[in-house]
Amino acid sequence: MKYQYTLDCYNENGKIKELKFKTSRELREDAYLKLEVMLVTGVHSWEEVQYNELPDKVKANYKE
């Protein structure tokens, strides 16, 4: 994987956690991501989403 990221992430309840993951694609600046996280392996997959697709408790941590 060419790119490695360390991001502050929020779960559906709004709880923050720092996650590290690698990807072959460069992420877009200021994009919202939906991560699929596995307990043992960490970030399994990700996709870019729109602000209105975020759970309400996650939106509370961001300004649109």
C-alpha distance (Angstrom), angle and dihedral (degrees) to the residues before:
residue distance angle dihedral
M1 . . .
K2 3.76 . .
Y3 3.83 101.8 .
Q4 3.80 129.1 50.3
Y5 3.79 123.3 -166.4
T6 3.79 136.2 -171.4
L7 3.80 110.3 -163.6
D8 3.78 138.2 173.7
C9 3.80 103.2 -122.8
Y10 3.80 134.5 -173.8
N11 3.78 127.0 -144.7
E12 3.82 121.8 -140.4
N13 3.83 89.0 -85.4
G14 3.81 92.8 55.1
K15 3.81 95.3 -107.7
I16 3.81 112.5 147.3
K17 3.80 125.0 -131.3
E18 3.79 132.5 166.6
L19 3.80 112.8 -122.8
K20 3.79 131.1 -173.1
F21 3.78 123.6 -157.2
K22 3.78 143.0 155.1
T23 3.79 129.3 -133.1
S24 3.77 138.2 175.1
R25 3.81 91.3 -130.0
E26 3.80 129.7 67.7
L27 3.80 112.2 -118.4
R28 3.78 120.3 -123.7
E29 3.83 115.1 -110.0
D30 3.86 113.3 -101.5
A31 3.82 93.1 6.3
Y32 3.81 121.2 148.8
L33 3.79 113.1 -127.7
K34 3.77 132.9 -160.2
L35 3.80 108.5 -150.6
E36 3.78 127.3 -161.6
V37 3.80 104.5 -148.0
M38 3.80 125.4 -167.8
L39 3.79 118.9 -157.1
V40 3.81 96.4 -125.3
T41 3.81 104.5 26.9
G42 3.82 100.3 36.5
V43 3.82 120.4 -144.6
H44 3.80 107.2 22.8
S45 3.81 98.5 174.9
W46 3.79 141.9 -14.6
E47 3.78 140.1 -159.3
E48 3.79 134.0 -172.6
V49 3.82 114.2 -112.5
Q50 3.80 136.6 -177.8
Y51 3.83 122.8 -104.5
N52 3.83 91.9 -110.3
E53 3.83 89.8 58.4
L54 3.82 92.6 61.5
P55 3.82 119.5 102.3
D56 3.83 112.0 -100.9
K57 3.81 92.9 -114.0
V58 3.82 89.4 54.9
K59 3.82 93.2 46.3
A60 3.81 88.4 57.9
N61 3.83 87.5 69.6
Y62 3.81 94.6 55.2
K63 3.78 139.1 53.2
E64 3.79 115.1 -132.3
